[in-house]
Amino acid sequence: MTAAPDGPLPSPESPGAAGAPATALDLDAILAEYHRRQRLEHLIGPAISLVFHIAVVVLAALFWKPSTGTESSQIEVQMEEMKVKELDPKQLEELQQLEQLADEMVPTVERPEISQEAVEVATSDISDAIASTDDAMDFSSVLDVRSSPTALKLPSLYGGRTAAGRQQLVRKFGGSARTETAVLRALRWLKETQNPNGSWSRTEPDAMAGFGLLTFLAHGETPVSEEFGETVQRAMKYLADRMGAVDPQGKRPYLSREYTHGIATYALSEAYGLTRIPFLKPPMETGLTIIVQGQQKAGGFDYYYKKGARWDTSVTGWQVQALKAGYVAGAEVPGLMEAMEKAISFLRNTAYRDGKFGYTSPGVTNSMGIQGVGSLCLQLLGEGNCTEARRVLDYIATTEKVVWDNTKGYRSSTTPVYDWYYITQAMFHAGRGKWDNWNKQFTEVITAHQKPDGHWDSPGKSKWVGQNPDTGKVEEMTRVEYDPWYATTLCCLSLQVYYRYLPTYKMPKRVAREEKSVLEAIDADLGIQLD
């Protein structure tokens, strides 16, 4: 049964009910209207549903944001706000000043680099004669001290002491396998004769320890060297301990003699400059402080650092070498630069018109050793081209001959190895002309008189009759007990001149603070180039 359509049905009494056609038409119309309404009812539900879903989709599109990253694991982080206390403006300003100062004072450090091309030009026989060394110089596992960064950039100065640097410079400046073999034999003899405490000799252990250490350092040996490391370490410790007992105010119970003190300070300065081992710096600076305080007003030095009228050029020589080595090593000693400047004035004033340096008064000496002292010290202090130095160098070049046993020229109680030590270095710095002439005769004589075990004895008689300097009496004299170590170290240092030089130009007052070290430049006349 179907539901009645909306609206009133026609009654039987109405006019349209009288005929059949009218009745059929009304029924069709009613039925059509009924179907139309039915279709509308069926469409209303889906239409509403469609509109609803469209609205949902539109809203979802408006609020949805696509993800561009890949899915990652979830990490739970708990954050806690911390209270920060602001620095006082004055404290902040001080910190900024300290940071700026640190940037200015800490230079870069580079390890010396030797070109492979330069290494290959050296002869193989020299290479075979050279003892192996560890150029990396890591001392932290050898000594019970903390390692320290280098305060100076020193590639040119110490680069020649590496195995490769020695080969290059020995070949370049007239050395040979013969000279290097003699050096190595001497080093091995020194190693075998070292005292257990690190010194050499019984009567002059402090001075000989200084000479011995200088000889090993000149060869580039350090506490980590395979063959000589232990020897070097013992010598360093011995000198550091002895210098540590010295009172900078004047009471010097151990290194009281000016010669010994200058030599020991020289060795400690080179040791610190080459290795940068921290425990060496305090004794080095203690030694340098005593030298600076012991300098006379005019710039010279005397026995026991006396401040009287007497001065001594020989004593001054060891003090100047120590001052220069300490300055190169970066020692922080008040008055160090001023002491070097005063020494220049002193040395120039000790020269005389005839072209000679005086020993204890201007121009009064016939010692070639004193001439070597004066000229070398002026070179080391940057005054090698001054009139006084050039005159003396010309005098030496035209006068001095290397003769081992010249009984007329040598006094029985003196040794020419002292003279040759200074003259050899002075000639080396004087230029190729003077150096080539000296080097040829010197190396031939020195190497020919080395003993089979590697040491040298001083030229001259082993016994003689003369005045004993200790007693003042004329009696039979013999060579001093320390002579073998004295002669051996000075001869060896002379044969190492090719690569052990100190720079001969003036040092700037702030060398340790320069971004680019002046030590990268070496004398132009020598043409040394290790980069």
PyMOL commands that set and color helices and strands:
alter all, ss='L'
color gray80, all
select helices_A, chain A and resi 15-17+20-63+89-105+116-120+124-129+155-161+163-172+177-193+205-218+229-244+258-275+278-294+303-305+313-328+336-350+368-380+387-399+416-430+432-448+483-495+497-500+511-513+518-520
alter helices_A, ss='H'
color red, helices_A
select strands_A, chain A and resi 463-467+474-478
alter strands_A, ss='S'
color yellow, strands_A
deselect
rebuild
show_as cartoon
